[in-house]
Amino acid sequence: MPIRIKRAYEPPAAEDGVRILVDRLWPRGLNKEKLQITAWMKEAAPSNALRQQVHHNPDQWDQFVSAYRQELDANPQAVQTLRDYAHQGTLTLVYGARDTVHNQAVVLKQYLEEIPEYKSKK
C-alpha cells in the first residue's frame, strides 16, 4: 500500500496505481485523457485562502504545513476516502505545482503515512 506523489505533467505509469488529483484547480493544459486520474478530490486539497497564502509567501512553508494539517484534521471524510484508496494498492497523489518539494501532496502523503493503522499495514 505505498503512497506516491507525482506531478500532473509527468506521464502516467502503470505502477501509479490509483491516481488522485489533490489540487483545488485543474492543471493547465491537461485534459482528462492525459491526466488519467481515478478521482479529483478538491476536498483533500488546501483551502483557496491557504493555497493563495503559500503561493504569495513561499517563505511561510512551515505555517502552511501546520494550517493544512489542521484542515485535514477537520476533514476526516476526505482523509478516510484517501485511506480507502490506499488500501486498494498503490496510491499516487497527483499535484500541479512546479515545486516538487513544497506542495500539498508532500504534506498529504506524510499525513496519511502517519496514521497508526496505515503504518502497521505498510
GROMACS elastic network, one bead per residue, 0.5 to 0.9 nm:
[ bonds ]
;  ai    aj funct       b0    kb
    1    86     6  0.56983   500
    1    87     6  0.59268   500
    1    88     6  0.71499   500
    1    90     6  0.51084   500
    1    91     6  0.71719   500
    1   118     6  0.85346   500
    1   121     6  0.75340   500
    1   122     6  0.60873   500
    2    86     6  0.72432   500
    2    89     6  0.69668   500
    2    91     6  0.63748   500
    2    92     6  0.84197   500
    2   113     6  0.89993   500
    2   122     6  0.70928   500
    3    86     6  0.69064   500
    3    89     6  0.86762   500
    3    90     6  0.59057   500
    3    92     6  0.57863   500
    3    93     6  0.74145   500
    3   109     6  0.65382   500
    3   112     6  0.84171   500
    3   113     6  0.78509   500
    4    16     6  0.75434   500
    4    90     6  0.74415   500
    4    91     6  0.61154   500
    4    93     6  0.61369   500
    4    94     6  0.85953   500
    4   105     6  0.89275   500
    4   109     6  0.73000   500
    5    16     6  0.89667   500
    5    91     6  0.83114   500
    5    92     6  0.52422   500
    5    94     6  0.59242   500
    5    95     6  0.76478   500
    5   105     6  0.62657   500
    5   106     6  0.70033   500
    5   109     6  0.73603   500
    6     9     6  0.83557   500
    6    10     6  0.69366   500
    6    12     6  0.88015   500
    6    16     6  0.86540   500
    6    92     6  0.66120   500
    6    93     6  0.62615   500
    6    94     6  0.50308   500
    6    95     6  0.65093   500
    6    96     6  0.87234   500
    6   100     6  0.84305   500
    6   105     6  0.82728   500
    7    10     6  0.55486   500
    7    11     6  0.86996   500
    7    93     6  0.84546   500
    7    94     6  0.56293   500
    7    95     6  0.50900   500
    7    96     6  0.56725   500
    7    97     6  0.71434   500
    7    98     6  0.78381   500
    7   100     6  0.74170   500
    8    11     6  0.76100   500
    8    12     6  0.83465   500
    8    21     6  0.79922   500
    8    27     6  0.69521   500
    8    30     6  0.82682   500
    8    35     6  0.65407   500
    8    94     6  0.55414   500
    8    95     6  0.54103   500
    8    96     6  0.51570   500
    8    97     6  0.82746   500
    9    12     6  0.87538   500
    9    27     6  0.82189   500
    9    30     6  0.78860   500
    9    34     6  0.87653   500
    9    35     6  0.78630   500
    9    95     6  0.86835   500
    9    96     6  0.71602   500
   10    35     6  0.88437   500
   11    34     6  0.77304   500
   11    35     6  0.77611   500
   12    15     6  0.85602   500
   12    16     6  0.68777   500
   12    19     6  0.85380   500
   12    34     6  0.79250   500
   12    35     6  0.69950   500
   12    36     6  0.68374   500
   12    37     6  0.87848   500
   13    16     6  0.54491   500
   13    17     6  0.80518   500
   14    17     6  0.62666   500
   15    18     6  0.89789   500
   15    90     6  0.74551   500
   16    19     6  0.64540   500
   16    90     6  0.63729   500
   16    91     6  0.67080   500
   16    92     6  0.55862   500
   17    88     6  0.86997   500
   17    89     6  0.66835   500
   17    91     6  0.57351   500
   17    92     6  0.66484   500
   18    37     6  0.73936   500
   18    38     6  0.60763   500
   18    39     6  0.86028   500
   18    85     6  0.69346   500
   18    86     6  0.79739   500
   18    88     6  0.80401   500
   18    89     6  0.75333   500
   18    90     6  0.62440   500
   18    92     6  0.59882   500
   18    93     6  0.84893   500
   19    35     6  0.88039   500
   19    36     6  0.73021   500
   19    38     6  0.53405   500
   19    39     6  0.70934   500
   19    40     6  0.88698   500
   19    90     6  0.86883   500
   19    91     6  0.61983   500
   19    93     6  0.61189   500
   19    94     6  0.64902   500
   20    37     6  0.56339   500
   20    38     6  0.57477   500
   20    39     6  0.51038   500
   20    40     6  0.57931   500
   20    41     6  0.67436   500
   20    82     6  0.84594   500
   20    85     6  0.88643   500
   20    91     6  0.75281   500
   20    92     6  0.62404   500
   20    93     6  0.51747   500
   20    94     6  0.56924   500
   20    95     6  0.86739   500
   21    24     6  0.87456   500
   21    26     6  0.84185   500
   21    35     6  0.87990   500
   21    37     6  0.65830   500
   21    38     6  0.80986   500
   21    39     6  0.63929   500
   21    41     6  0.59913   500
   21    42     6  0.76567   500
   21    45     6  0.87903   500
   21    92     6  0.85238   500
   21    93     6  0.60818   500
   21    95     6  0.60225   500
   21    96     6  0.85283   500
   22    25     6  0.88633   500
   22    39     6  0.88783   500
   22    40     6  0.64364   500
   22    41     6  0.53658   500
   22    42     6  0.58901   500
   22    43     6  0.79674   500
   22    44     6  0.59701   500
   22    45     6  0.51465   500
   22    46     6  0.86325   500
   22    93     6  0.63187   500
   22    94     6  0.59696   500
   22    95     6  0.58578   500
   22    96     6  0.86815   500
   22   104     6  0.77796   500
   22   105     6  0.68891   500
   22   108     6  0.88314   500
   23    26     6  0.68618   500
   23    27     6  0.81397   500
   23    40     6  0.77119   500
   23    41     6  0.72366   500
   23    42     6  0.56805   500
   23    43     6  0.86262   500
   23    44     6  0.77828   500
   23    45     6  0.51579   500
   23    46     6  0.76442   500
   23    94     6  0.78379   500
   23    95     6  0.58652   500
   23    96     6  0.69824   500
   23    97     6  0.87990   500
   23   104     6  0.80065   500
   23   105     6  0.85606   500
   24    40     6  0.87411   500
   24    41     6  0.79746   500
   24    43     6  0.77367   500
   24    44     6  0.84990   500
   24    45     6  0.57880   500
   24    46     6  0.73011   500
   24    47     6  0.76271   500
   24    48     6  0.72637   500
   24    51     6  0.85554   500
   25    28     6  0.84971   500
   25    42     6  0.78148   500
   25    96     6  0.83408   500
   26    29     6  0.88698   500
   26    30     6  0.79352   500
   26    31     6  0.88449   500
   26    40     6  0.87447   500
   26    96     6  0.78299   500
   27    30     6  0.60099   500
   27    31     6  0.84688   500
   27    35     6  0.89257   500
   27    95     6  0.79292   500
   27    96     6  0.53910   500
   27    97     6  0.84736   500
   28    31     6  0.85561   500
   28    96     6  0.82061   500
   30    33     6  0.80791   500
   30    34     6  0.60602   500
   30    35     6  0.64303   500
   31    34     6  0.54557   500
   31    35     6  0.62268   500
   31    36     6  0.85535   500
   32    35     6  0.51626   500
   32    36     6  0.58248   500
   32    37     6  0.72157   500
   33    36     6  0.53674   500
   33    37     6  0.84241   500
   34    37     6  0.87852   500
   35    94     6  0.89396   500
   37    40     6  0.71391   500
   37    94     6  0.82296   500
   40    43     6  0.86807   500
   41    44     6  0.54979   500
   41    45     6  0.70162   500
   41    78     6  0.77993   500
   41    82     6  0.89046   500
   42    45     6  0.51717   500
   42    46     6  0.81661   500
   42    47     6  0.88269   500
   43    46     6  0.78181   500
   43    47     6  0.82337   500
   43    75     6  0.81052   500
   43    78     6  0.63545   500
   44    47     6  0.88161   500
   44    71     6  0.87579   500
   44    72     6  0.71559   500
   44    75     6  0.78561   500
   44    78     6  0.56447   500
   44    79     6  0.70982   500
   44    82     6  0.84242   500
   44   108     6  0.83289   500
   45    48     6  0.86869   500
   45    51     6  0.85615   500
   45    68     6  0.84482   500
   45    72     6  0.86630   500
   45   104     6  0.69920   500
   45   105     6  0.83847   500
   45   108     6  0.85778   500
   46    49     6  0.80528   500
   46    50     6  0.60001   500
   46    51     6  0.58029   500
   46    67     6  0.87637   500
   46    68     6  0.59100   500
   46    71     6  0.72211   500
   46    72     6  0.83502   500
   46   104     6  0.70454   500
   47    50     6  0.52407   500
   47    51     6  0.60464   500
   47    52     6  0.85812   500
   47    68     6  0.81152   500
   47    71     6  0.79266   500
   48    51     6  0.50105   500
   48    52     6  0.60746   500
   48    53     6  0.84673   500
   49    52     6  0.52833   500
   49    53     6  0.61292   500
   49    54     6  0.88984   500
   50    54     6  0.64301   500
   50    55     6  0.85449   500
   50    64     6  0.69491   500
   50    67     6  0.76266   500
   50    68     6  0.74595   500
   51    54     6  0.55741   500
   51    55     6  0.61749   500
   51    56     6  0.87637   500
   51    64     6  0.83317   500
   51   104     6  0.87238   500
   52    56     6  0.61025   500
   52    57     6  0.83658   500
   53    56     6  0.54141   500
   53    57     6  0.59535   500
   53    58     6  0.81099   500
   53    60     6  0.82827   500
   53    64     6  0.78889   500
   54    58     6  0.50978   500
   54    59     6  0.78157   500
   54    60     6  0.63944   500
   54    61     6  0.66127   500
   54    63     6  0.86382   500
   54    64     6  0.63111   500
   55    58     6  0.59171   500
   56    59     6  0.89533   500
   57    60     6  0.56679   500
   57    61     6  0.79261   500
   58    61     6  0.57785   500
   58    64     6  0.89151   500
   58   102     6  0.83930   500
   59    62     6  0.81186   500
   60    63     6  0.54155   500
   60    64     6  0.63146   500
   60    65     6  0.88630   500
   61    65     6  0.62244   500
   61    66     6  0.87336   500
   61   102     6  0.72572   500
   62    65     6  0.51337   500
   62    66     6  0.63502   500
   62    67     6  0.86750   500
   63    66     6  0.51877   500
   63    67     6  0.61107   500
   63    68     6  0.84728   500
   64    67     6  0.51546   500
   64    68     6  0.58896   500
   64    69     6  0.84035   500
   64   104     6  0.89712   500
   65    68     6  0.52294   500
   65    69     6  0.60975   500
   65    70     6  0.86367   500
   65   104     6  0.81144   500
   65   107     6  0.65671   500
   66    69     6  0.52556   500
   66    70     6  0.63771   500
   66    71     6  0.88548   500
   67    70     6  0.50658   500
   67    71     6  0.63663   500
   67    72     6  0.87760   500
   68    72     6  0.62543   500
   68    73     6  0.86106   500
   68   104     6  0.79645   500
   68   107     6  0.79566   500
   68   108     6  0.85765   500
   69    73     6  0.61391   500
   69    74     6  0.86203   500
   69   107     6  0.77351   500
   69   108     6  0.79768   500
   69   111     6  0.73281   500
   70    74     6  0.62694   500
   70    75     6  0.87310   500
   71    74     6  0.50822   500
   71    75     6  0.63468   500
   72    76     6  0.68176   500
   72    78     6  0.78819   500
   72    79     6  0.68940   500
   72   108     6  0.83501   500
   72   111     6  0.84445   500
   73    76     6  0.62284   500
   73    79     6  0.82827   500
   74    77     6  0.89281   500
   75    78     6  0.57879   500
   75    79     6  0.65996   500
   75    80     6  0.88567   500
   76    80     6  0.59429   500
   76    81     6  0.85461   500
   77    80     6  0.50793   500
   77    81     6  0.62285   500
   77    82     6  0.87531   500
   78    81     6  0.50887   500
   78    82     6  0.63635   500
   78    83     6  0.86522   500
   79    82     6  0.51946   500
   79    83     6  0.61934   500
   79    84     6  0.86563   500
   79   112     6  0.76033   500
   80    84     6  0.61056   500
   80    85     6  0.86466   500
   81    84     6  0.50539   500
   81    85     6  0.63796   500
   81    86     6  0.87061   500
   82    85     6  0.50512   500
   82    86     6  0.61924   500
   82    87     6  0.87276   500
   82    91     6  0.82881   500
   82   112     6  0.81203   500
   83    87     6  0.62733   500
   83    88     6  0.89142   500
   83   112     6  0.72430   500
   83   118     6  0.79131   500
   84    87     6  0.51934   500
   84    88     6  0.68048   500
   85    88     6  0.53443   500
   85    89     6  0.73250   500
   85    90     6  0.81881   500
   85    91     6  0.64819   500
   86    89     6  0.56126   500
   86    90     6  0.61227   500
   86    91     6  0.51163   500
   86    92     6  0.86798   500
   86   118     6  0.87651   500
   87    90     6  0.79576   500
   87    91     6  0.83992   500
   87   118     6  0.86073   500
   87   121     6  0.88350   500
   88    91     6  0.79616   500
   93   105     6  0.60326   500
   93   106     6  0.87170   500
   93   108     6  0.82717   500
   93   109     6  0.75237   500
   94   105     6  0.70636   500
   95    98     6  0.88768   500
   95   103     6  0.78132   500
   95   104     6  0.76461   500
   95   105     6  0.63054   500
   96    99     6  0.88560   500
   96   103     6  0.88210   500
   97   100     6  0.70830   500
   97   102     6  0.85203   500
   97   103     6  0.64674   500
   97   104     6  0.86332   500
   98   102     6  0.89547   500
   98   103     6  0.84492   500
   99   102     6  0.56143   500
   99   103     6  0.64273   500
  100   103     6  0.65643   500
  100   106     6  0.81472   500
  101   106     6  0.68549   500
  102   105     6  0.85388   500
  102   106     6  0.69372   500
  102   107     6  0.83003   500
  103   106     6  0.57334   500
  103   107     6  0.70144   500
  104   107     6  0.51737   500
  104   108     6  0.60120   500
  104   109     6  0.85283   500
  105   109     6  0.59201   500
  105   110     6  0.84838   500
  106   109     6  0.53386   500
  106   110     6  0.63825   500
  106   111     6  0.86539   500
  107   110     6  0.52573   500
  107   111     6  0.60788   500
  107   112     6  0.86901   500
  108   112     6  0.61234   500
  108   113     6  0.85230   500
  109   112     6  0.52495   500
  109   113     6  0.61466   500
  109   114     6  0.86644   500
  110   113     6  0.51155   500
  110   114     6  0.62209   500
  111   114     6  0.52941   500
  111   115     6  0.69686   500
  112   115     6  0.55800   500
  112   118     6  0.73550   500
  113   116     6  0.79136   500
  113   118     6  0.60759   500
  113   119     6  0.61967   500
  113   122     6  0.88765   500
  114   117     6  0.86133   500
  114   118     6  0.71826   500
  114   119     6  0.65868   500
  115   118     6  0.53244   500
  115   119     6  0.63680   500
  116   119     6  0.51506   500
  116   120     6  0.64964   500
  116   121     6  0.89911   500
  117   120     6  0.52549   500
  117   121     6  0.65669   500
  118   121     6  0.53166   500
  118   122     6  0.64513   500
  119   122     6  0.54916   500
